[in-house]
Amino acid sequence: MARIAVIGAGMGAMATAARLAVAGHRVTVYERGETYGGAVGRYGRGGFAFDTGPGLLHLPAVYRDLFVKTGKRSLETCVDMAQVDPAVRHVLPHHAVDVTLPGASRGGVAAALDEAFGQGAGERWNGVLGRARDAWDATRRPLLEEPLPADRRALTQDPYPALRRSGLLRRRPPTLAEVAERELGAGLGELLTGLVGAYGIDPGTAPGSAAVLPYMEQTFGSWYVRGGMRALATAVHERCRERGVEFVFGAEVREVLTAGGRAAGLLLADGSEVAADSVVCGIDPRLLPAASLPWPREAVPARGPDLPSRLTLFLALRGARPPGAVHRTLVHSPGLDVTVLRPDDPATRPDADHEAVTVTAVCGQGPTEAAAPERLLELAGKAVPGLRQRLLWHEAHTPADIEAATGAPGGPVPAPALAGAGGRLLYPANTTAAAGLYLAGGWAHPGGGLAHAGMTGALVAGLIVEGAEFRGSQ
């Protein structure tokens, strides 16, 4: 039984801890804050409650597998989870388009798009997502289910099979924005770029392979956890405790200690030292001193003004949620798209005569005019009729609040890893140059987001338990 120290209590770190504990290791999690979950928090006021991080879960199979492999109770017995249907509503005021897409129905989506954008729109959309499926099939295992290979050349090439334009010799693969323009056209293409942009990925520079994210949503669905996504974090934390994982809160890690080129423990902010046989870093590794980083700092995707954050508004509304309200709406506008979440969940409101709404936009790490709260309220009004008249109060959750929860300066939010773009959207491998030091969570392979961060749990646990020969789940 090895002693394993885990830095941070985010979702990826906890997923790793639970799997390692089941394998018989003695696991202790050291978290600088006073609670678990990282960015997956909950804000409450006056009977209203809101998610401070992601409001929906994609690829729920990641957490189903975690609960199957770490205990007798399944994910569904620990949280009340339901698939969102309709899947998403798109509002494009500048095109006078308002279209709602059903969940788990390729034909239904095509029919809705034909009605909104004209005959043939659904076929073009399904064509793009069909090519995205090819990219998904080509990269799913090496990008998501296996440790990052030493030879990454295959993942630096864009796997999206973009349509070639007659008579045009491409000097480079098209960006996602160019795929949207060429293969979908004005209006319809904004649905694709808006869905990808919501992950914090710039469609103007992202490879065509970013289309796998809308493909993933349409194929596997979007899921809501009743009581909010914080309930999922609580369930993972409780599973860790059931498996004997110890949590030490208010314990900031200053340095990873090494001996003979191998991780040997932690130095905490209070000056105490913790011995360990292996260390799992579940936070942005650049938050640790350079002495703790046995790999190039530039190996992690850029942090700072180049990596976006989130501005979120919590809206408390008077009046009941209308029966036909769609859970998730994307309001598209030039220069800024917003996501409006209207969960039909009594746990989010004081009573049936009120409604809690969350509005989120990707933004820079400082205040920007484009993503100012007033602008978000204006766009949210396109999704919620009578919003201004119903508004009791609103509060903003800013990049500074994300920084306070995660410790990452500026509050950046890592996006999922993507193949292509010369490899610049990949993350560091889960192993490092120091034996016994591993990376988990959204700042390591395969990147950010609830599902992707959760995948690091299986990867890191496999590498620690089975060693360097581990090649992922079969």
C-alpha positions as CSV (number, residue, x, y, z in Angstrom):
1,M,0.0,0.0,0.0
2,A,1.6,3.2,-1.2
3,R,1.2,6.7,0.4
4,I,-0.2,9.0,-2.3
5,A,-0.5,12.8,-1.8
6,V,-3.0,14.6,-4.1
7,I,-2.8,18.4,-4.6
8,G,-6.2,20.0,-4.9
9,A,-9.7,18.7,-4.5
10,G,-11.1,19.5,-7.9
11,M,-13.1,17.0,-9.9
12,G,-10.2,15.4,-11.7
13,A,-8.2,15.2,-8.5
14,M,-11.0,13.5,-6.6
15,A,-11.7,11.1,-9.4
16,T,-8.1,10.1,-9.2
17,A,-8.1,9.8,-5.5
18,A,-11.2,7.5,-5.4
19,R,-9.7,5.1,-8.0
20,L,-6.4,4.9,-6.2
21,A,-8.0,4.3,-2.9
22,V,-10.0,1.4,-4.3
23,A,-6.7,0.0,-5.6
24,G,-5.5,-0.2,-2.0
25,H,-3.4,2.9,-1.7
26,R,-3.5,5.4,1.3
27,V,-4.6,8.6,-0.3
28,T,-4.6,12.1,1.2
29,V,-5.9,15.2,-0.6
30,Y,-4.4,18.6,0.3
31,E,-6.7,21.5,-0.7
32,R,-5.8,25.2,-0.2
33,G,-9.5,26.2,0.1
34,E,-12.1,25.1,2.6
35,T,-14.1,22.9,0.4
36,Y,-14.0,20.4,-2.5
37,G,-15.0,20.7,-6.1
38,G,-12.7,23.5,-7.4
39,A,-14.7,25.6,-9.8
40,V,-17.8,23.4,-9.4
41,G,-19.4,25.5,-6.7
42,R,-22.8,26.7,-5.6
43,Y,-24.0,30.2,-4.7
44,G,-27.2,30.8,-2.7
45,R,-29.2,33.8,-1.7
46,G,-32.7,34.3,-0.5
47,G,-33.8,30.8,-1.4
48,F,-32.2,31.0,-4.9
49,A,-29.3,28.7,-5.8
50,F,-27.0,28.8,-8.8
51,D,-24.0,26.8,-10.2
52,T,-20.9,28.8,-10.2
53,G,-19.2,26.5,-12.7
54,P,-20.5,24.3,-15.4
55,G,-24.2,23.8,-15.4
56,L,-24.4,20.7,-17.6
57,L,-22.6,17.5,-18.0
58,H,-21.5,16.0,-21.3
59,L,-20.3,12.4,-21.6
60,P,-21.9,11.2,-18.4
61,A,-20.3,7.8,-19.1
62,V,-17.1,9.1,-17.5
63,Y,-18.7,9.5,-14.1
64,R,-20.8,6.3,-14.5
65,D,-17.6,4.4,-15.0
66,L,-16.0,6.1,-12.0
67,F,-18.9,5.1,-9.7
68,V,-19.0,1.5,-11.1
69,K,-15.3,1.1,-10.5
70,T,-15.2,2.5,-7.0
71,G,-18.2,1.1,-5.3
72,K,-21.5,-0.7,-5.3
73,R,-23.8,2.3,-5.8
74,S,-24.1,3.6,-9.3
75,L,-24.0,7.2,-10.3
76,E,-27.8,7.4,-10.8
77,T,-28.4,6.1,-7.2
78,C,-26.1,8.9,-5.9
79,V,-27.4,11.8,-7.9
80,D,-30.7,12.6,-9.7
81,M,-29.6,13.1,-13.3
82,A,-31.8,13.8,-16.4
83,Q,-31.0,14.3,-20.0
84,V,-31.9,17.8,-21.3
85,D,-34.5,17.7,-24.0
86,P,-34.9,19.8,-26.1
87,A,-31.2,19.8,-26.3
88,V,-30.7,23.5,-27.0
89,R,-32.4,26.6,-28.4
90,H,-30.5,28.9,-30.7
91,V,-31.6,32.6,-30.9
92,L,-30.0,34.7,-33.6
93,P,-31.6,38.2,-33.3
94,H,-29.6,39.7,-36.2
95,H,-30.9,36.9,-38.5
96,A,-34.4,36.8,-37.0
97,V,-33.9,33.1,-36.3
98,D,-35.2,31.2,-33.2
99,V,-34.8,27.5,-33.5
100,T,-35.1,24.7,-30.9
101,L,-33.3,21.5,-31.5
102,P,-34.5,18.2,-30.1
103,G,-32.2,15.8,-28.2
104,A,-31.1,12.4,-29.6
105,S,-32.9,12.8,-32.9
106,R,-30.7,13.4,-36.0
107,G,-33.8,13.6,-38.2
108,G,-35.6,15.9,-35.8
109,V,-32.6,18.3,-35.8
110,A,-32.4,18.3,-39.6
111,A,-36.1,19.0,-39.9
112,A,-35.9,21.9,-37.4
113,L,-32.9,23.4,-39.2
114,D,-34.6,23.1,-42.6
115,E,-37.6,25.0,-41.2
116,A,-35.4,27.8,-39.7
117,F,-32.8,28.2,-42.4
118,G,-34.3,26.7,-45.5
119,Q,-34.4,23.3,-47.3
120,G,-31.0,21.6,-47.2
121,A,-29.8,23.2,-44.0
122,G,-30.3,20.0,-42.0
123,E,-28.4,18.0,-44.6
124,R,-25.5,20.3,-44.4
125,W,-25.5,20.3,-40.6
126,N,-25.6,16.5,-40.5
127,G,-22.8,16.4,-43.1
128,V,-20.5,18.5,-40.9
129,L,-21.4,16.4,-37.8
130,G,-20.9,13.2,-39.8
131,R,-17.3,14.4,-40.7
132,A,-16.9,15.3,-37.1
133,R,-17.8,11.7,-36.2
134,D,-14.9,10.6,-38.4
135,A,-12.6,12.9,-36.5
136,W,-14.0,11.6,-33.2
137,D,-13.4,8.0,-34.3
138,A,-9.9,8.7,-35.4
139,T,-8.8,10.4,-32.2
140,R,-11.1,9.2,-29.4
141,R,-8.7,6.7,-27.9
142,P,-5.4,8.5,-28.2
143,L,-6.9,11.9,-27.2
144,L,-9.2,10.8,-24.4
145,E,-8.8,7.2,-23.3
146,E,-5.0,6.6,-23.5
147,P,-2.0,8.2,-21.9
148,L,-0.5,10.9,-24.2
149,P,2.0,9.2,-26.5
150,A,5.6,10.3,-26.6
151,D,5.3,10.7,-30.3
152,R,2.4,13.2,-30.7
153,R,2.7,13.8,-34.4
154,A,-0.5,12.0,-35.2
155,L,-2.4,14.4,-32.8
156,T,-0.8,17.5,-34.3
157,Q,-2.6,17.0,-37.6
158,D,-6.3,18.0,-38.0
159,P,-8.4,14.8,-38.4
160,Y,-11.5,16.7,-39.6
161,P,-12.0,15.7,-43.3
162,A,-13.0,19.2,-44.5
163,L,-14.6,19.4,-47.9
164,R,-12.2,20.5,-50.6
165,R,-13.4,23.4,-52.7
166,S,-13.3,22.8,-56.4
167,G,-10.2,24.2,-58.0
168,L,-8.8,25.4,-54.6
169,L,-5.5,24.1,-53.3
170,R,-5.5,24.5,-49.6
171,R,-2.2,25.5,-48.1
172,R,-3.4,24.7,-44.6
173,P,-6.4,23.0,-43.0
174,P,-9.3,25.3,-42.5
175,T,-10.2,26.7,-39.1
176,L,-13.5,25.9,-37.5
177,A,-14.8,29.3,-38.5
178,E,-13.8,28.6,-42.1
179,V,-15.5,25.1,-42.0
180,A,-18.7,26.8,-40.7
181,E,-18.6,29.4,-43.5
182,R,-17.8,27.0,-46.3
183,E,-19.8,24.0,-45.3
184,L,-22.8,25.6,-43.5
185,G,-23.1,29.2,-44.6
186,A,-24.2,32.4,-42.8
187,G,-26.5,31.9,-39.9
188,L,-26.4,28.2,-39.7
189,G,-22.6,28.3,-39.3
190,E,-23.0,30.5,-36.2
191,L,-24.7,27.6,-34.5
192,L,-21.5,25.6,-34.9
193,T,-19.1,28.3,-33.9
194,G,-21.3,29.3,-30.9
195,L,-21.4,25.8,-29.5
196,V,-17.6,25.6,-29.8
197,G,-17.0,29.1,-28.5
198,A,-19.0,28.3,-25.3
199,Y,-16.1,26.0,-24.4
200,G,-13.7,28.9,-24.4
201,I,-12.3,28.0,-27.8
202,D,-11.8,30.6,-30.5
203,P,-13.4,29.3,-33.7
204,G,-11.2,31.7,-35.7
205,T,-8.1,29.9,-34.7
206,A,-9.4,26.4,-33.7
207,P,-8.9,23.5,-36.1
208,G,-11.9,21.9,-37.8
209,S,-11.6,19.0,-35.3
210,A,-13.3,21.3,-32.8
211,A,-16.5,20.2,-34.5
212,V,-16.2,17.0,-32.4
213,L,-17.6,19.0,-29.4
214,P,-21.0,19.7,-31.0
215,Y,-21.0,16.1,-32.3
216,M,-20.4,14.9,-28.8
217,E,-23.3,16.9,-27.5
218,Q,-25.7,15.8,-30.2
219,T,-24.7,12.2,-29.9
220,F,-24.4,11.7,-26.1
221,G,-26.6,14.4,-24.9
222,S,-26.4,17.1,-22.3
223,W,-27.3,16.1,-18.7
224,Y,-28.5,18.1,-15.7
225,V,-28.0,17.0,-12.1
226,R,-30.9,18.1,-10.0
227,G,-29.8,20.3,-7.2
228,G,-27.1,21.6,-9.5
229,M,-23.7,20.3,-10.6
230,R,-22.5,20.9,-7.0
231,A,-24.5,17.7,-6.2
232,L,-22.2,15.8,-8.5
233,A,-19.1,17.2,-6.8
234,T,-20.6,16.2,-3.4
235,A,-21.3,12.7,-4.7
236,V,-17.7,12.3,-5.8
237,H,-16.4,13.6,-2.5
238,E,-18.6,11.2,-0.6
239,R,-17.4,8.3,-2.7
240,C,-13.8,9.3,-1.9
241,R,-14.6,9.4,1.8
242,E,-16.3,6.0,1.6
243,R,-13.1,4.6,0.1
244,G,-11.0,6.0,2.9
245,V,-9.6,9.1,1.2
246,E,-8.5,11.7,3.7
247,F,-9.1,15.4,3.0
248,V,-7.0,18.2,4.5
249,F,-8.5,21.6,3.8
250,G,-6.8,24.9,4.3
251,A,-3.5,23.2,3.3
252,E,-1.7,25.1,0.6
253,V,1.1,23.3,-1.1
254,R,4.3,25.3,-1.6
255,E,6.5,22.7,-3.2
256,V,6.7,19.1,-4.4
257,L,9.6,17.5,-2.5
258,T,12.0,15.2,-4.4
259,A,14.6,12.7,-3.5
260,G,16.9,11.0,-6.0
261,G,14.9,12.4,-8.9
262,R,11.6,11.1,-7.6
263,A,8.7,12.8,-5.9
264,A,8.9,12.2,-2.2
265,G,6.3,14.4,-0.6
266,L,5.0,17.9,-0.2
267,L,6.1,21.1,1.6
268,L,3.0,22.9,2.9
269,A,2.6,26.6,3.5
270,D,2.8,26.2,7.3
271,G,6.3,24.8,6.8
272,S,5.3,21.2,7.6
273,E,6.4,18.3,5.3
274,V,4.4,15.4,4.1
275,A,6.1,12.2,3.0
276,A,4.6,10.3,0.0
277,D,5.5,7.6,-2.4
278,S,3.8,9.3,-5.2
279,V,2.3,12.8,-5.8
280,V,-0.6,13.7,-8.0
281,C,-0.9,17.4,-8.9
282,G,-4.5,18.2,-9.6
283,I,-4.1,22.0,-10.0
284,D,-2.5,24.1,-12.7
285,P,1.1,22.8,-12.3
286,R,2.5,26.3,-12.9
287,L,1.1,27.4,-9.6
288,L,3.9,25.5,-8.0
289,P,7.5,26.9,-7.9
290,A,9.7,26.2,-10.9
291,A,11.7,23.8,-8.7
292,S,8.6,21.6,-8.7
293,L,8.2,21.6,-12.5
294,P,10.5,19.0,-14.2
295,W,9.1,19.9,-17.6
296,P,9.0,23.1,-19.7
297,R,6.6,25.7,-18.4
298,E,5.5,26.4,-22.0
299,A,4.3,22.8,-22.3
300,V,1.0,24.0,-20.7
301,P,-1.4,25.9,-23.0
302,A,-1.0,29.7,-22.5
303,R,-2.4,31.2,-19.4
304,G,-3.0,34.9,-18.9
305,P,-4.7,37.2,-21.4
306,D,-4.6,34.5,-24.1
307,L,-6.7,32.1,-22.2
308,P,-10.3,33.1,-21.6
309,S,-12.4,33.0,-18.4
310,R,-16.1,33.3,-17.7
311,L,-18.5,36.0,-16.6
312,T,-21.7,34.7,-15.1
313,L,-24.8,36.4,-14.0
314,F,-27.1,34.9,-11.4
315,L,-30.7,36.2,-12.0
316,A,-33.4,36.0,-9.4
317,L,-36.8,36.4,-11.2
318,R,-40.3,36.9,-9.9
319,G,-42.9,34.7,-11.6
320,A,-43.1,31.0,-12.3
321,R,-40.9,29.4,-15.0
322,P,-43.1,29.0,-18.1
323,P,-44.1,25.4,-18.8
324,G,-42.5,25.4,-22.2
325,A,-39.2,27.1,-21.3
326,V,-36.1,25.5,-22.8
327,H,-33.4,24.5,-20.3
328,R,-30.5,25.8,-22.4
329,T,-30.5,28.7,-24.9
330,L,-27.6,30.1,-26.8
331,V,-28.1,33.7,-27.9
332,H,-25.8,34.6,-30.7
333,S,-24.7,38.1,-31.5
334,P,-21.7,39.6,-33.3
335,G,-18.8,39.5,-31.0
336,L,-20.5,37.9,-28.0
337,D,-22.6,34.8,-27.5
338,V,-24.3,34.0,-24.2
339,T,-25.6,30.8,-22.7
340,V,-28.8,31.0,-20.7
341,L,-29.7,28.1,-18.4
342,R,-33.3,27.8,-17.0
343,P,-33.4,24.6,-15.0
344,D,-36.8,23.2,-14.0
345,D,-35.5,22.4,-10.5
346,P,-37.3,23.3,-7.3
347,A,-33.9,23.2,-5.5
348,T,-32.9,26.4,-7.4
349,R,-35.7,28.7,-6.3
350,P,-37.5,29.6,-3.1
351,D,-40.9,28.5,-4.4
352,A,-42.9,27.8,-7.6
353,D,-43.6,31.5,-8.1
354,H,-40.0,32.4,-8.8
355,E,-37.3,31.3,-11.2
356,A,-33.5,31.1,-11.1
357,V,-31.6,31.8,-14.3
358,T,-27.9,31.7,-15.1
359,V,-26.3,33.6,-17.9
360,T,-22.7,32.9,-18.9
361,A,-20.3,34.4,-21.5
362,V,-16.7,33.6,-22.3
363,C,-14.6,36.7,-21.7
364,G,-11.1,37.8,-21.0
365,Q,-9.6,37.8,-17.6
366,G,-10.3,41.5,-17.0
367,P,-13.4,43.5,-17.4
368,T,-14.4,44.0,-21.1
369,E,-17.0,46.2,-22.6
370,A,-18.3,43.4,-24.8
371,A,-19.0,41.1,-21.9
372,A,-20.2,43.7,-19.4
373,P,-23.1,42.6,-17.2
374,E,-25.5,45.0,-18.9
375,R,-24.7,43.5,-22.3
376,L,-25.3,40.0,-20.9
377,L,-28.7,41.1,-19.5
378,E,-29.6,42.6,-22.8
379,L,-28.9,39.4,-24.7
380,A,-30.5,37.2,-22.0
381,G,-33.7,39.2,-22.6
382,K,-33.8,37.6,-26.1
383,A,-34.2,34.2,-24.4
384,V,-36.3,35.2,-21.4
385,P,-39.3,37.3,-22.4
386,G,-40.1,40.1,-19.9
387,L,-36.7,39.6,-18.2
388,R,-36.3,43.2,-17.0
389,Q,-39.8,43.4,-15.5
390,R,-39.3,40.0,-13.7
391,L,-35.8,40.8,-12.4
392,L,-35.7,40.9,-8.6
393,W,-31.9,41.1,-8.4
394,H,-28.8,39.9,-10.1
395,E,-25.2,39.2,-9.1
396,A,-22.1,38.7,-11.2
397,H,-19.6,35.9,-10.8
398,T,-16.4,37.2,-12.3
399,P,-12.9,35.8,-13.3
400,A,-11.8,37.1,-9.9
401,D,-14.3,34.8,-8.2
402,I,-13.0,31.9,-10.2
403,E,-9.5,32.7,-9.2
404,A,-10.6,32.7,-5.5
405,A,-12.1,29.2,-6.0
406,T,-9.3,27.6,-8.0
407,G,-6.2,29.7,-7.2
408,A,-5.4,30.2,-10.8
409,P,-4.4,33.8,-11.4
410,G,-6.9,35.6,-13.5
411,G,-9.5,32.8,-13.3
412,P,-8.7,31.0,-16.6
413,V,-10.9,28.1,-17.5
414,P,-9.1,25.3,-19.4
415,A,-10.9,24.0,-22.5
416,P,-10.9,20.3,-23.7
417,A,-7.8,19.1,-25.7
418,L,-8.2,19.0,-29.4
419,A,-6.2,17.3,-32.2
420,G,-4.7,19.5,-34.9
421,A,-3.3,23.1,-34.8
422,G,0.2,21.7,-34.6
423,G,-0.5,20.3,-31.1
424,R,-0.9,23.7,-29.4
425,L,-4.3,22.6,-28.0
426,L,-2.8,19.5,-26.3
427,Y,-2.0,19.5,-22.6
428,P,1.0,18.0,-20.7
429,A,1.1,14.2,-20.3
430,N,-0.1,12.7,-17.0
431,T,3.4,11.5,-16.3
432,T,6.3,13.9,-15.8
433,A,10.1,13.8,-15.9
434,A,10.1,13.2,-12.2
435,A,9.3,9.6,-11.3
436,G,6.3,9.4,-9.0
437,L,4.9,12.8,-10.0
438,Y,1.7,12.8,-12.0
439,L,-0.7,15.4,-13.4
440,A,-4.5,15.2,-13.2
441,G,-7.4,17.6,-13.7
442,G,-8.2,20.1,-16.3
443,W,-4.6,21.3,-16.8
444,A,-3.4,17.9,-17.9
445,H,-4.1,15.5,-20.7
446,P,-6.9,15.5,-22.0
447,G,-7.8,19.0,-20.8
448,G,-10.7,20.9,-19.2
449,G,-14.4,20.4,-18.7
450,L,-16.1,18.0,-16.3
451,A,-15.9,15.0,-18.5
452,H,-12.3,15.5,-19.6
453,A,-11.1,16.3,-16.2
454,G,-12.8,13.2,-14.9
455,M,-11.0,11.1,-17.5
456,T,-7.7,12.0,-15.9
457,G,-8.7,9.9,-12.9
458,A,-8.7,6.7,-14.9
459,L,-5.5,7.6,-16.7
460,V,-3.5,8.6,-13.6
461,A,-4.7,5.7,-11.5
462,G,-3.9,3.3,-14.3
463,L,-0.4,4.7,-14.7
464,I,0.3,4.5,-10.9
465,V,-1.3,1.0,-10.5
466,E,-0.1,-0.7,-13.7
467,G,3.0,1.4,-14.4
468,A,4.3,2.8,-17.7
469,E,2.9,-0.1,-19.7
470,F,-0.7,1.1,-19.0
471,R,-2.4,1.9,-22.3
472,G,-5.9,2.9,-21.2
473,S,-9.2,1.1,-20.8
474,Q,-10.0,-1.6,-23.4
